[in-house]
Amino acid sequence: MEKIVIGHFYPDLLNLYGDRGNVLALAVRSRLRDIEVEIRNISVGDDLKEGDIDIGFIGGGQDSEQNIMSDDLVKVKGPVIKSMIESGTVFFTVCGGYQMLGKYYKEHDGKVIECLGAIDLYTEGEKERFINDTVYEFSPDGKSSVTCVGFENHSGRTYLGEGVMPFMKVVKGHGNNGKDGTEGVRYKNTFGTYSHGSFLPKNPEVTDLLLELALKRKYGEDYILKPIDDLGAKEAREAALKYIETGKEQMI
């Protein structure tokens, strides 16, 4: 039986807007395929070595909570995480976790917070928050595209470096910065997004891409992810889209 190890970083500190549901979606869709799942909680002071996990998840949190874990993430675990990202370990990051992948976060008062520097991007804070139900276009294979839904609530404006690819294109909402139509980042097998919600349960194509990337890396490029019934996940997405189309808040 195949096995996948999901590393949930700082679950005691970072769990805004149901972000833990992303880990549950990865686990459920693995178990439906008879893949053994281990969820490993990794928080401040816990050891981390390259090869410990197959997929890493870093969610978003309040500023006070992010301040508690930022030194541990950047200075203690940072070198290992950067090496894992470069070697192709799969990471899925949301909001604050996404911002921390970049070079720095500049607050609206001018204070600069050092980040991981794993990906060429930076974030600048503004007083106005982007709070929206969101719709995106996502192309898992660079050819066909699917519609994804989420929920954003952030004051940071993220800008990608030259040649750095966005995760998705904005259809409704603000995305990275409200200017260039991009949402999130994709670098090697690492993905960042501002979408809470939680995102993966309503967007099974993304969940399966993360699983497939991790399992191919572990068991070889010939590994094929077994298809499963997507009806429930897609019905949840359609329900969210109907709320958005009618101008109502989706039930996140």
RARANOR-V922579 format. One record per run of one state. SS is the DSSP state (H for helix, E for strand, L for the rest). FROM is the first residue (numbers start at 0). LEN is the number of residues. If there is no record, write none. Layout:
SS:FROM:LEN
SS:FROM:LEN
This chain:
L:0:2
E:2:7
L:9:6
H:15:3
L:18:1
H:19:12
L:31:4
E:35:7
L:42:12
E:54:4
L:58:4
H:62:14
L:76:1
H:77:10
L:87:2
E:89:5
L:94:1
H:95:4
L:99:4
E:103:3
L:106:5
E:111:3
L:114:6
E:120:18
L:138:7
E:145:15
L:160:4
E:164:1
L:165:2
E:167:5
L:172:9
E:181:2
L:183:1
E:184:3
L:187:2
E:189:4
L:193:2
E:195:1
L:196:3
H:199:3
L:202:1
H:203:16
L:219:11
H:230:15
L:245:7
